[in-house]
């Protein structure tokens, strides 16, 4: 009998499996083996859906409405096109070579062990390779959430039939086909009718709509004066302030009191009035926040350090693959299994040693995060039981690793405990007067999150009935404020809970059912693996732009969003697709979802965008990034000649100015992505910080600045790299 072939999703996992199973020796052509196993890996998806024009040349014509919608039953796949793999630009030949090698190995084995990531995308990633080569041997499934030796060994004792999991891979395949059909068909329709290359996506368009709606709420906001009433009450030698909380009847459909006169009769002639106050005091406990999933981590790192969403995801990939420091980094779950609780006494000392901390954790505390029922394919992101020299990590890697560690450690600390006092009184049906105060008894876990707790100590009363006298009253005039602009942190959070903006109760309930049991996901669009990329694409395509720390919609983004059919710019499509995917997971044909997309497209084909047009500004909009360091004229951003990347160029290029910088700057094995924000800093004579790698693979923190060099009377632009702190 031939040796079983283990196919892992990525090389780092393949090497970890080899170590766990005692497969020693050098990796030859991507293969590790001994007399018992052969181990090989993909590196993400090795296959992608064929482009429509590769299936039928007629689809090269992007301006023919009669060809829409574009779809193919059982959409064929081809080797994935050029892309960045492990920080390097890899061409299609590299991918083809690995795919060919796996094909040869499959011809010579009777058994495959599927080691894709334990979710629908990971299931599809290996299944599609087996289908591409028409493999008919035995296939078993191993579910690996991390790459630690003992955990891998444990999971290899729990192998299951792969056929049990194939339907969830089929659901991912159905989504692939549906997204391709939806994106290509709707994008071509809009581009033809509006005479400009435009893109539409199932997740992209509702995300754009979130920002457009928010921006327009801010722009349309008119400040309104409203009024709040408070009273200073003397009680047991203390003067304490009560706030008037109007009843629903008193507010009469409003959320605030906008008519001053309504409060004046409550305000007048009340000084000296005796009131009977009920105070209630009790101890409240606040549990630690759950361990991180990918979205919570991205949001926190953006808010605390300003790291972009995709940057944090990239850092966690390095922590997982290079250092084996954390578990699966794209998890959408914030819970852990009971076995993680049992492993805690061994893991906690390792983490504390890595951090150089002496936090008094108690491994007997059974926090709410340990719940088998709330863990499906993934569990929360936590540190691995592995000693790590933090001096070997870049500053950004260290910050992310420490954050993950702290969110795990606080699960074994006491709750934050407060003594809370609430008081209330009323004298008529118009509303109640409320007072509250509290003080911290025990900071608990909060003490170790390095957050300052600013407490304003106020008089505290034990539970009981008290008599007070109104000392004075104050009628305060205030103004309403518009909602706040989105930031990457708040936008990704709203993508996780978009159902709160949905009016249709049926769609709202479907979106919420989709995320049932997922902490932090409350009727969402996108996935933890795609949300950062969606936001990046909206920025790159000119629909959104960064202004300081805020994300705002451009003229193009606003105008195009208003033209989109309501169903496309709402999360309705995601809700409908999810219902169909659930049926596919039960064994139904993946093409069912594709047929649904085609039917929906035909509803819009004849009417969408007809008689509409984009303004001249939206058609030609260019953002002024800054002043050219050579000639002082505006610097703009546009597509490069190859139409793949963007470049920053001087508007005076026709007069001979040579300033130009690509958005991708290559240095050794690093590819530095220059964003609009970074370019603005560079043009303002500031430096930007980046984590780079030396020729021999060592990481260091660098500061980049613009370097203008004159050679034979001509100027050339480059990026100058200096090591931070003289290292």
Buried (B, 14 or more C-beta within 10 A) or exposed (E): EEBBBBBBBBBBBBBBBBBBBEBEEEBEEBBBBBEEBBBBBBBBBBBBBBBBEEBEEEBEEBEEEEBBBBBBEEBEBBBBEEBEBBEEEBEEEBBBEBBEBBBEBBEEBEBBBBBBBBBBBBBBBBBBBBBBBEBEBEBBBBBBBBBBBEBBEEBBEEBEEBEEBBBBBBBBBBBBBBBBBBBBBBBBBBBBBBEBEBBBBBBBBBBBBBBBBBBBEBEEEEEEEBBBBBBBBEBEEEEBBBEBBBEEEBBEEEEEBEEEEBBEEBBEEBEEEEBEBEBEBEEEEEBBBBBBBBBBBBBBBBBEBEBBBBBBBBBBBBBBBBBBBBBBBBBBBBBBBEEBBEBBEEBBEBBBEBBEBEBEBEBEBEBEBBBEEBBEBBBBBBBBBBEBEEEEBBBBBBBBBBBBBBBBBBBBBBBBBBBBBBBBBBBEEBBBBBBEBBEBEBBBBBBBBEEEEEEEEBBBBEEEEBEBEBBEBEBEEEEEEEEEBBBBBBBBBBBBBBBEBBEEEEBBBBBBBBBEEBBBBBBBBBBBBBBBBBBBBBBBBBBBBBEEBBBBBBBBBBBBBEBBBEBBBBBBBBBBBBEBBEBBBEEBBBBBBBBBBBEBBEEBEEEBBEEEBBEEEBBEBEBEBBBBBBBEBBBBBEEBEEEEEBBBBBBBBEEEBBBBBBBBBEBEEBEBBBBBBBBBBBBEEEBBBBBBBEEEEEBBBBBBBBEBEEEEEEBEBEBEBEEBEEE
